[in-house]
Amino acid sequence: MRIDRFEDGGRCELRLRGELRLSNAREVFERALAEDCSRVVLDFSGCEVEDRALSALAELLNEAHLGIAVQGLRERPRPAPV
């Protein structure tokens, strides 16, 4: 997984590339926490996201009471019943 950073005025956008796994969730959280911007946006549009990783990241962000926006998440098709 790779994180590209873009800044526009007081807004920082962190674009995640590759695959976000549970083992990377804390790294993404710490990276977002370290940003010195008035608004941080996590962009998942170029990233496959493991469900457990998203849950862990959401829990970390919620506990930290950070105002971070999220974009680029898309609903995955549900597997066919067996």
Contacts in CASP RR format, 6 or more apart in sequence:
PFRMAT RR
TARGET T0000
AUTHOR 0000-0000-0000
METHOD contacts of the structure
MODEL  1
MRIDRFEDGGRCELRLRGELRLSNAREVFERALAEDCSRVVLDFSGCEVE
DRALSALAELLNEAHLGIAVQGLRERPRPAPV
1 16 0 8 1.000
1 17 0 8 1.000
1 18 0 8 1.000
1 19 0 8 1.000
1 20 0 8 1.000
1 21 0 8 1.000
1 24 0 8 1.000
1 27 0 8 1.000
1 47 0 8 1.000
2 16 0 8 1.000
2 17 0 8 1.000
2 18 0 8 1.000
3 14 0 8 1.000
3 15 0 8 1.000
3 16 0 8 1.000
3 17 0 8 1.000
3 28 0 8 1.000
3 31 0 8 1.000
4 14 0 8 1.000
4 15 0 8 1.000
4 17 0 8 1.000
5 12 0 8 1.000
5 13 0 8 1.000
5 14 0 8 1.000
5 15 0 8 1.000
6 12 0 8 1.000
6 13 0 8 1.000
6 15 0 8 1.000
7 13 0 8 1.000
7 37 0 8 1.000
10 37 0 8 1.000
10 38 0 8 1.000
10 39 0 8 1.000
11 37 0 8 1.000
11 38 0 8 1.000
11 39 0 8 1.000
11 40 0 8 1.000
11 41 0 8 1.000
12 35 0 8 1.000
12 37 0 8 1.000
12 39 0 8 1.000
12 40 0 8 1.000
12 41 0 8 1.000
13 40 0 8 1.000
13 41 0 8 1.000
13 43 0 8 1.000
14 28 0 8 1.000
14 31 0 8 1.000
14 32 0 8 1.000
14 35 0 8 1.000
14 40 0 8 1.000
14 41 0 8 1.000
14 42 0 8 1.000
14 43 0 8 1.000
15 43 0 8 1.000
15 45 0 8 1.000
15 46 0 8 1.000
16 28 0 8 1.000
16 42 0 8 1.000
16 43 0 8 1.000
16 44 0 8 1.000
16 46 0 8 1.000
16 47 0 8 1.000
17 46 0 8 1.000
17 47 0 8 1.000
18 46 0 8 1.000
18 47 0 8 1.000
18 48 0 8 1.000
19 47 0 8 1.000
19 48 0 8 1.000
19 49 0 8 1.000
19 50 0 8 1.000
20 28 0 8 1.000
20 44 0 8 1.000
20 47 0 8 1.000
20 48 0 8 1.000
20 49 0 8 1.000
20 50 0 8 1.000
20 53 0 8 1.000
20 54 0 8 1.000
20 57 0 8 1.000
21 50 0 8 1.000
21 53 0 8 1.000
22 50 0 8 1.000
22 52 0 8 1.000
22 53 0 8 1.000
22 56 0 8 1.000
23 53 0 8 1.000
24 53 0 8 1.000
25 53 0 8 1.000
25 54 0 8 1.000
25 56 0 8 1.000
25 57 0 8 1.000
25 60 0 8 1.000
26 56 0 8 1.000
26 60 0 8 1.000
28 42 0 8 1.000
28 57 0 8 1.000
29 57 0 8 1.000
29 60 0 8 1.000
29 61 0 8 1.000
29 64 0 8 1.000
32 40 0 8 1.000
32 42 0 8 1.000
32 61 0 8 1.000
32 66 0 8 1.000
32 68 0 8 1.000
33 64 0 8 1.000
33 66 0 8 1.000
39 67 0 8 1.000
39 69 0 8 1.000
40 66 0 8 1.000
40 67 0 8 1.000
40 68 0 8 1.000
40 69 0 8 1.000
41 68 0 8 1.000
41 69 0 8 1.000
41 70 0 8 1.000
41 71 0 8 1.000
42 68 0 8 1.000
42 69 0 8 1.000
42 70 0 8 1.000
42 71 0 8 1.000
43 71 0 8 1.000
43 72 0 8 1.000
44 70 0 8 1.000
44 71 0 8 1.000
44 72 0 8 1.000
44 73 0 8 1.000
45 71 0 8 1.000
45 72 0 8 1.000
45 74 0 8 1.000
46 72 0 8 1.000
49 73 0 8 1.000
54 73 0 8 1.000
61 67 0 8 1.000
61 68 0 8 1.000
END
